[in-house]
Amino acid sequence: MKSIYLLCIMLGVLFCRCAEDKGNYDYTPVDELTITGIDGTYTKIVGDSLKIPVTFEHTVQGENENYEYLWEMDGKKIADTRDLGILTPSDMSFGNKTCRYTVIDKDNGMKYYKNFAVNIVSPFNWGYYLLTEREDHSSVISYFSVMDGNDKFIQTTSISGVELGDMPRSLAGKFGHISALKDYFWTITSVTSGGENPVIITENATFIPNNIVNTSCFVDQESGYVFAPEFAPLNRQGNQFFISQGKFISYNKGLLYRPAKHGKDYYWSDPVWSQAGYPHMFVFDKLSQKYYTIQSQPNVPEEGIVGDSYAYDKVVVITDCPSFEGHTIIGTMAEYAAPWDDATIVTASSNGISLIKISYAYSTGESKCGSPVVLPLAGVDSDSKALLVGKDWYFAVGNKIYTSPVLLPTLADFVTIPEDCGKIVSMNSSAMQSLLVVATYNEKSSEELKGSVIFIDMQTKKQTVYKNVIHKCVSILSCNADPYGWEGYGDGK
């Protein structure tokens, strides 16, 4: 009994003390850190400085900063300072680098992270590539960067040591994801008709050749085929083809298939792909001066015909296609309005500028040709140019540019290029079509570089002129941005 009595007394004392507890506890709030000032993606040339000043936002005002810092690139430490300020190593590999900034609170061990990416590119990256020709017909690529703020054109006769061929023809481009670089870039195809390396395929991250296409790439090395390309069309699916010495050739995984074989002689040029993605192409025959469509030949057992899906052997005549005798083809446009694939052919002649629509229905094999629309314009000749930008045509005649809507074509003045720059020899739009990029050539100039480049704002028509900076331009490729307006790729124009 005595022990039970003592236990009751002790429990009573304990409860009394708990009842007297006033709840006076001192809770210290934990500071939460937010890191700002770091973009999602940075694009840097090898050897460039990479500076990232950061800002901290605290949930507790007046909190003392007792932190450690860690900057990492692909898992490797590159700095331990609050702000980043480094030079990208000259031997750093090209491509997209996964990066992380870590802040460690030394008082409580809390860690805060910010992830971002750095694209390491060559000096030839986001900008404009102009394929030009010297007087001896050798090729030069002139490059204008939109990333480094330098208003100079870089001239090169090679792509990372691989010499360009002679007789330059075109620069073709395709924007897309390149798995080896873990990001989106432009694939660039340089096309020349002469030399050991007529076609060099690279991209605007490393500017290192990915493929070199020449005569040795033919699958059949015993045939004696010669590769001297004049055109390098890409179909809607992004597959590469070539027209070499008037012959149509398929290309796949570094190999050239045999030239297409037909029942009579043709000399193909000025190709226009199916906008609907059907496996056929409109091509112009220089011999007959007419357009046709070509496609792979299917099997026809009853006629003893064995098809070949890799060769565009079948030729289809376009009904009522007129002769283009006396006309120079200066531009093309592809459209699709089911079931018709349409190709609008723009020509220059003594009558002015003509637009002729030819149509082909792949599902039925039917074809038709519309009446030409003629836009009278003085001074039009074989050197005139045509460019489609959005829903408008732009025509260059001498040093003047005119425009016309695609629907209900009607000519209107656009701009006049300074006369001392010479005649317009090439045009293209910027990747996002906000600028018109114009190359001119003044054969009477006493300068070594007789070519000029003019950037024209499509809205204000303001001209930015770079005079005597290139040789004679034959093709312009705009790799200044992605064509979809994503952030972090070029200048967004």
C-alpha positions as CSV (number, residue, x, y, z in Angstrom):
1,M,0.0,0.0,0.0
2,K,2.8,2.4,0.9
3,S,4.4,2.0,-2.6
4,I,1.1,2.6,-4.3
5,Y,0.6,5.7,-2.2
6,L,4.1,7.1,-3.1
7,L,3.4,6.4,-6.8
8,C,0.2,8.4,-6.8
9,I,2.0,11.3,-5.2
10,M,4.8,11.3,-7.9
11,L,2.2,11.2,-10.7
12,G,0.4,14.1,-9.2
13,V,3.5,16.2,-9.0
14,L,4.3,15.4,-12.6
15,F,0.9,16.4,-13.9
16,C,1.1,19.7,-12.0
17,R,4.4,20.6,-13.6
18,C,3.0,19.8,-17.1
19,A,0.1,22.0,-16.4
20,E,2.4,24.9,-15.5
21,D,4.3,24.6,-18.9
22,K,3.6,27.9,-20.7
23,G,4.6,26.6,-24.1
24,N,7.5,29.0,-24.6
25,Y,9.5,27.4,-27.4
26,D,12.0,29.3,-29.7
27,Y,11.6,27.9,-33.3
28,T,14.3,29.2,-35.7
29,P,12.9,29.4,-39.3
30,V,15.0,27.6,-41.9
31,D,16.2,29.8,-44.8
32,E,15.2,28.5,-48.3
33,L,17.4,29.6,-51.2
34,T,16.3,30.3,-54.8
35,I,19.0,30.7,-57.4
36,T,18.3,33.1,-60.3
37,G,20.3,34.5,-63.2
38,I,21.2,31.3,-65.0
39,D,19.7,30.7,-68.4
40,G,18.6,27.3,-69.7
41,T,21.1,27.1,-72.5
42,Y,24.3,28.9,-73.5
43,T,26.0,28.6,-76.9
44,K,29.8,29.2,-76.8
45,I,32.6,29.0,-79.3
46,V,35.7,27.0,-78.2
47,G,38.0,29.3,-76.3
48,D,35.2,31.8,-75.5
49,S,34.7,33.2,-72.0
50,L,31.7,31.8,-70.2
51,K,30.5,34.3,-67.5
52,I,27.4,33.6,-65.4
53,P,26.6,36.1,-62.5
54,V,24.1,34.6,-60.1
55,T,21.6,36.1,-57.7
56,F,20.2,34.6,-54.5
57,E,16.7,35.1,-53.1
58,H,16.1,34.2,-49.4
59,T,13.0,33.3,-47.5
60,V,14.6,34.7,-44.4
61,Q,15.6,38.4,-44.6
62,G,19.1,39.3,-43.4
63,E,20.3,35.8,-43.5
64,N,24.1,35.5,-43.5
65,E,25.5,33.6,-46.5
66,N,27.9,30.9,-45.4
67,Y,28.0,28.8,-48.6
68,E,30.2,26.6,-50.7
69,Y,29.8,26.6,-54.5
70,L,30.4,24.0,-57.2
71,W,30.1,24.4,-61.0
72,E,30.1,21.1,-63.0
73,M,30.1,20.3,-66.7
74,D,29.3,16.8,-67.7
75,G,30.0,15.7,-64.1
76,K,33.4,17.4,-63.9
77,K,34.3,20.3,-61.7
78,I,35.0,23.5,-63.6
79,A,34.8,26.2,-60.8
80,D,34.1,26.7,-57.1
81,T,33.2,30.4,-57.1
82,R,29.9,32.1,-56.5
83,D,29.8,33.5,-60.0
84,L,31.2,31.6,-63.0
85,G,33.9,33.1,-65.1
86,I,36.0,30.7,-67.2
87,L,37.4,30.3,-70.7
88,T,36.1,27.2,-72.5
89,P,39.2,24.9,-73.1
90,S,40.5,25.0,-76.7
91,D,40.5,21.2,-76.7
92,M,37.0,20.8,-75.4
93,S,34.8,18.5,-77.5
94,F,31.9,20.0,-79.4
95,G,28.2,19.5,-78.6
96,N,25.7,19.9,-75.8
97,K,27.1,19.8,-72.2
98,T,24.9,19.0,-69.2
99,C,25.8,21.5,-66.4
100,R,24.9,22.0,-62.8
101,Y,25.5,24.8,-60.2
102,T,25.3,23.6,-56.6
103,V,25.2,25.9,-53.5
104,I,25.9,24.2,-50.1
105,D,24.8,25.8,-46.9
106,K,27.7,25.2,-44.5
107,D,25.6,25.9,-41.4
108,N,23.0,23.2,-42.0
109,G,24.3,21.1,-44.9
110,M,21.4,22.0,-47.2
111,K,22.1,21.8,-51.0
112,Y,20.5,23.9,-53.7
113,Y,20.8,23.1,-57.4
114,K,20.4,24.8,-60.8
115,N,20.7,22.8,-64.0
116,F,21.5,24.3,-67.4
117,A,23.3,23.4,-70.7
118,V,26.2,24.7,-72.7
119,N,26.5,24.1,-76.4
120,I,30.2,24.1,-77.4
121,V,30.5,25.0,-81.1
122,S,33.2,25.8,-83.6
123,P,33.9,29.4,-84.9
124,F,31.6,28.4,-87.8
125,N,28.2,28.0,-86.0
126,W,25.1,30.1,-85.9
127,G,25.2,32.5,-88.8
128,Y,25.0,32.9,-92.6
129,Y,27.0,30.7,-95.0
130,L,27.6,32.0,-98.5
131,L,29.0,29.8,-101.2
132,T,31.1,32.0,-103.5
133,E,33.1,31.6,-106.6
134,R,36.5,33.2,-107.5
135,E,37.3,34.2,-111.1
136,D,39.2,30.9,-111.5
137,H,36.0,29.0,-110.5
138,S,37.4,27.8,-107.2
139,S,35.1,27.8,-104.2
140,V,35.1,29.9,-101.1
141,I,32.6,29.8,-98.2
142,S,32.1,33.2,-96.5
143,Y,30.7,33.0,-93.0
144,F,29.0,35.8,-91.0
145,S,28.4,34.9,-87.3
146,V,25.4,36.2,-85.4
147,M,26.8,35.1,-82.1
148,D,30.0,37.0,-81.4
149,G,29.0,40.5,-82.4
150,N,31.8,40.7,-84.9
151,D,30.8,42.3,-88.2
152,K,33.4,40.5,-90.3
153,F,33.0,37.8,-92.9
154,I,35.3,34.8,-92.4
155,Q,36.6,33.2,-95.7
156,T,37.5,29.6,-96.0
157,T,38.3,27.3,-98.9
158,S,38.0,24.1,-96.8
159,I,35.8,22.5,-94.2
160,S,38.1,21.6,-91.3
161,G,41.0,20.9,-93.8
162,V,38.9,19.2,-96.5
163,E,39.2,21.3,-99.6
164,L,36.1,22.5,-101.4
165,G,35.6,21.4,-105.0
166,D,35.6,23.8,-108.0
167,M,32.6,25.2,-109.8
168,P,30.4,25.9,-106.7
169,R,26.7,25.1,-107.1
170,S,24.7,25.3,-103.9
171,L,24.5,25.1,-100.1
172,A,21.6,23.0,-98.9
173,G,20.5,22.8,-95.2
174,K,18.3,20.8,-92.9
175,F,17.5,21.6,-89.3
176,G,17.1,18.7,-86.9
177,H,18.3,16.7,-84.0
178,I,21.9,15.4,-84.3
179,S,22.2,12.5,-81.8
180,A,26.0,12.6,-81.6
181,L,25.8,16.2,-80.4
182,K,22.8,15.7,-78.2
183,D,21.0,18.8,-79.6
184,Y,19.5,20.5,-82.6
185,F,21.7,21.9,-85.3
186,W,21.8,22.6,-89.1
187,T,23.1,19.9,-91.4
188,I,25.0,21.7,-94.2
189,T,25.6,20.2,-97.6
190,S,28.2,22.0,-99.9
191,V,27.8,21.1,-103.5
192,T,30.4,21.8,-106.2
193,S,30.8,20.1,-109.7
194,G,34.6,19.8,-109.7
195,G,37.5,18.6,-107.6
196,E,38.1,15.6,-105.4
197,N,35.4,16.5,-102.9
198,P,32.3,17.7,-104.8
199,V,30.0,17.2,-101.9
200,I,30.9,17.8,-98.2
201,I,28.3,17.3,-95.5
202,T,28.8,18.9,-92.1
203,E,26.9,20.8,-89.4
204,N,27.0,24.2,-87.7
205,A,28.2,22.8,-84.4
206,T,31.6,21.4,-85.2
207,F,32.0,22.3,-88.9
208,I,33.8,19.0,-89.3
209,P,32.9,16.8,-92.4
210,N,30.5,14.0,-91.5
211,N,30.5,12.7,-95.0
212,I,32.4,13.3,-98.2
213,V,30.6,12.3,-101.4
214,N,32.5,11.7,-104.6
215,T,32.9,9.2,-107.4
216,S,34.3,6.5,-105.1
217,C,30.9,6.4,-103.3
218,F,29.1,4.6,-106.1
219,V,27.9,1.2,-105.1
220,D,29.0,-0.2,-108.5
221,Q,32.7,0.8,-108.9
222,E,33.0,-1.1,-112.1
223,S,30.5,1.0,-114.0
224,G,32.6,4.0,-114.7
225,Y,30.1,6.5,-113.3
226,V,31.4,10.0,-112.7
227,F,30.0,12.2,-109.9
228,A,29.8,15.9,-110.8
229,P,26.7,17.2,-109.1
230,E,24.7,20.2,-110.2
231,F,21.7,20.0,-107.8
232,A,21.2,18.4,-104.4
233,P,17.5,18.2,-103.6
234,L,16.1,17.0,-100.3
235,N,12.7,15.4,-100.3
236,R,10.0,16.2,-97.7
237,Q,11.3,13.3,-95.5
238,G,14.8,14.8,-95.5
239,N,16.4,12.2,-97.8
240,Q,19.2,13.4,-100.0
241,F,19.3,13.0,-103.8
242,F,21.6,14.4,-106.5
243,I,21.4,15.4,-110.1
244,S,24.9,14.8,-111.7
245,Q,25.6,15.5,-115.3
246,G,21.8,15.5,-115.9
247,K,21.3,12.1,-114.2
248,F,19.1,11.6,-111.2
249,I,20.9,9.7,-108.4
250,S,19.7,8.4,-105.0
251,Y,22.0,8.7,-101.9
252,N,21.8,6.7,-98.7
253,K,24.2,6.1,-95.8
254,G,27.2,7.4,-97.6
255,L,26.6,5.4,-100.9
256,L,25.5,6.6,-104.3
257,Y,23.1,4.3,-106.2
258,R,23.3,4.0,-110.0
259,P,22.0,6.9,-112.1
260,A,18.3,6.5,-113.1
261,K,17.8,4.8,-116.5
262,H,15.2,5.8,-119.0
263,G,14.0,4.7,-122.4
264,K,15.3,7.9,-124.0
265,D,17.8,10.7,-123.3
266,Y,17.0,13.4,-120.8
267,Y,19.2,16.0,-119.1
268,W,17.5,16.8,-115.8
269,S,17.8,20.1,-113.8
270,D,15.7,22.4,-111.6
271,P,14.0,19.7,-109.4
272,V,10.8,20.3,-107.3
273,W,9.8,17.7,-104.7
274,S,6.3,16.5,-104.0
275,Q,4.9,18.7,-101.2
276,A,2.7,15.9,-100.1
277,G,5.6,13.6,-99.5
278,Y,4.9,11.2,-102.4
279,P,7.9,9.5,-103.9
280,H,8.1,11.5,-107.1
281,M,9.8,14.7,-108.3
282,F,9.1,17.3,-110.9
283,V,12.3,17.8,-113.1
284,F,13.1,20.0,-116.1
285,D,14.6,18.4,-119.2
286,K,17.1,20.7,-120.9
287,L,16.8,18.7,-124.1
288,S,13.1,18.9,-124.7
289,Q,12.7,22.1,-122.7
290,K,9.8,20.6,-120.7
291,Y,8.9,19.5,-117.2
292,Y,8.2,15.9,-116.4
293,T,7.8,13.9,-113.1
294,I,10.0,11.0,-112.3
295,Q,9.5,8.2,-109.7
296,S,10.7,4.7,-109.0
297,Q,9.6,2.0,-111.5
298,P,7.3,-0.6,-110.0
299,N,7.2,-4.2,-111.0
300,V,5.1,-4.9,-114.1
301,P,5.3,-8.8,-114.5
302,E,3.0,-8.9,-117.6
303,E,5.4,-6.6,-119.4
304,G,8.6,-8.2,-118.0
305,I,9.5,-5.1,-116.1
306,V,11.4,-5.5,-112.9
307,G,11.2,-2.5,-110.6
308,D,13.9,-0.8,-108.6
309,S,12.8,1.2,-105.6
310,Y,16.2,2.9,-105.3
311,A,16.3,4.3,-108.8
312,Y,13.8,6.9,-110.2
313,D,13.6,5.2,-113.6
314,K,10.0,5.9,-114.5
315,V,9.3,9.1,-116.5
316,V,5.7,10.5,-116.6
317,V,4.8,13.1,-119.3
318,I,2.9,16.2,-117.9
319,T,-0.2,16.7,-120.0
320,D,-0.2,20.0,-122.0
321,C,3.2,21.1,-120.5
322,P,4.4,24.0,-122.6
323,S,8.0,24.4,-123.9
324,F,10.2,26.6,-121.9
325,E,12.2,27.6,-124.9
326,G,13.5,31.2,-124.5
327,H,12.8,31.2,-120.7
328,T,15.3,30.9,-117.8
329,I,14.0,29.1,-114.7
330,I,14.7,31.4,-111.7
331,G,12.5,30.0,-109.0
332,T,10.1,27.2,-108.0
333,M,7.3,26.6,-105.4
334,A,5.7,23.3,-104.3
335,E,2.1,23.0,-103.0
336,Y,-0.4,20.3,-102.3
337,A,-4.2,20.4,-102.8
338,A,-5.5,16.9,-102.7
339,P,-5.1,15.0,-104.9
340,W,-2.8,17.3,-106.8
341,D,0.9,18.0,-106.2
342,D,1.5,21.4,-107.7
343,A,4.8,23.0,-108.8
344,T,4.9,26.6,-109.8
345,I,7.7,27.4,-112.1
346,V,9.0,31.0,-112.2
347,T,10.8,32.0,-115.4
348,A,12.5,35.1,-116.8
349,S,12.2,36.0,-120.5
350,S,12.0,39.1,-122.7
351,N,8.3,39.4,-121.8
352,G,9.0,39.7,-118.1
353,I,8.4,37.2,-115.3
354,S,6.1,34.2,-115.9
355,L,4.5,31.8,-113.4
356,I,3.3,28.4,-114.7
357,K,1.7,25.8,-112.5
358,I,2.0,22.1,-113.4
359,S,0.1,19.4,-111.4
360,Y,0.4,15.7,-110.9
361,A,-1.9,13.3,-108.9
362,Y,0.3,10.4,-107.7
363,S,-2.7,8.3,-106.8
364,T,-4.2,8.3,-110.3
365,G,-1.3,9.2,-112.5
366,E,-3.2,12.2,-113.9
367,S,-1.4,15.4,-114.8
368,K,-2.3,18.9,-116.0
369,C,-0.8,22.3,-116.7
370,G,-2.3,25.7,-116.1
371,S,-2.0,28.9,-118.2
372,P,1.0,31.1,-117.5
373,V,0.7,34.3,-115.5
374,V,2.9,37.0,-117.0
375,L,4.1,39.9,-115.0
376,P,5.6,42.5,-117.5
377,L,8.8,44.0,-116.1
378,A,11.6,45.9,-117.8
379,G,15.2,44.7,-117.5
380,V,14.4,41.0,-116.8
381,D,17.1,38.7,-118.0
382,S,18.7,35.3,-117.3
383,D,20.4,36.8,-114.3
384,S,17.2,37.7,-112.6
385,K,16.3,35.9,-109.3
386,A,13.1,34.8,-107.6
387,L,12.6,33.8,-103.9
388,L,9.5,32.7,-102.1
389,V,9.2,34.0,-98.5
390,G,6.0,33.1,-96.7
391,K,3.1,33.9,-99.1
392,D,5.0,36.4,-101.2
393,W,7.4,36.3,-104.1
394,Y,10.5,38.5,-104.3
395,F,12.0,39.2,-107.7
396,A,15.5,40.7,-108.2
397,V,16.2,42.5,-111.4
398,G,19.6,44.3,-111.6
399,N,19.8,46.2,-108.3
400,K,16.0,46.4,-107.7
401,I,13.8,44.0,-105.8
402,Y,10.1,43.7,-106.5
403,T,7.4,41.8,-104.6
404,S,4.1,40.0,-105.5
405,P,1.6,38.0,-103.5
406,V,1.4,34.3,-104.5
407,L,-2.4,34.7,-104.8
408,L,-3.4,37.2,-107.5
409,P,0.1,38.1,-108.5
410,T,0.7,41.8,-108.9
411,L,4.1,43.5,-108.9
412,A,5.1,46.2,-106.5
413,D,8.4,47.9,-105.7
414,F,10.2,46.6,-102.6
415,V,13.7,48.1,-102.3
416,T,16.5,49.4,-104.4
417,I,20.0,48.2,-103.5
418,P,22.8,50.9,-103.7
419,E,24.0,51.1,-107.2
420,D,27.7,50.9,-106.4
421,C,27.1,47.4,-104.9
422,G,26.4,46.0,-108.4
423,K,23.8,43.5,-109.5
424,I,22.0,41.1,-107.3
425,V,23.3,37.5,-107.8
426,S,21.7,35.6,-104.9
427,M,18.9,35.9,-102.3
428,N,17.6,34.1,-99.3
429,S,15.6,34.8,-96.2
430,S,16.8,34.4,-92.6
431,A,15.8,31.3,-90.8
432,M,12.7,32.9,-89.2
433,Q,12.1,35.0,-92.4
434,S,12.4,38.4,-90.7
435,L,15.3,39.4,-92.9
436,L,16.0,39.3,-96.6
437,V,19.7,38.4,-97.3
438,V,20.9,39.7,-100.6
439,A,24.3,39.2,-102.3
440,T,25.5,41.5,-105.1
441,Y,28.5,41.5,-107.4
442,N,30.1,44.5,-109.1
443,E,32.4,43.2,-111.9
444,K,33.7,46.8,-112.5
445,S,34.9,47.2,-108.9
446,S,38.7,47.6,-108.4
447,E,38.5,45.7,-105.1
448,E,39.7,42.1,-104.8
449,L,36.4,41.2,-103.2
450,K,33.8,42.5,-105.6
451,G,30.8,41.1,-103.8
452,S,28.6,42.8,-101.1
453,V,26.0,41.5,-98.7
454,I,22.9,43.4,-97.7
455,F,20.5,42.5,-94.8
456,I,17.1,43.9,-95.3
457,D,14.4,44.1,-92.6
458,M,11.3,42.7,-94.1
459,Q,9.0,45.0,-92.1
460,T,10.9,48.4,-92.1
461,K,12.9,47.7,-95.3
462,K,16.0,49.1,-93.5
463,Q,19.2,48.0,-95.3
464,T,22.5,47.0,-93.5
465,V,25.2,47.0,-96.1
466,Y,28.5,45.2,-96.0
467,K,30.4,46.3,-99.1
468,N,33.2,44.3,-100.8
469,V,33.3,41.5,-98.4
470,I,32.9,38.3,-100.5
471,H,33.6,36.8,-104.0
472,K,30.7,36.2,-106.4
473,C,27.9,34.5,-104.5
474,V,26.1,31.5,-105.9
475,S,24.1,30.3,-102.9
476,I,23.1,31.5,-99.4
477,L,22.2,29.3,-96.5
478,S,20.8,30.9,-93.4
479,C,21.8,29.0,-90.2
480,N,21.3,32.0,-88.0
481,A,18.5,30.4,-86.0
482,D,16.2,27.4,-85.9
483,P,13.2,27.8,-88.2
484,Y,10.7,27.2,-85.4
485,G,11.5,30.0,-83.0
486,W,12.8,27.9,-80.1
487,E,14.9,29.7,-77.5
488,G,18.7,29.2,-77.3
489,Y,19.4,28.6,-81.0
490,G,21.0,31.5,-82.8
491,D,19.6,35.0,-82.9
492,G,16.0,34.1,-83.4
493,K,15.6,36.1,-86.6
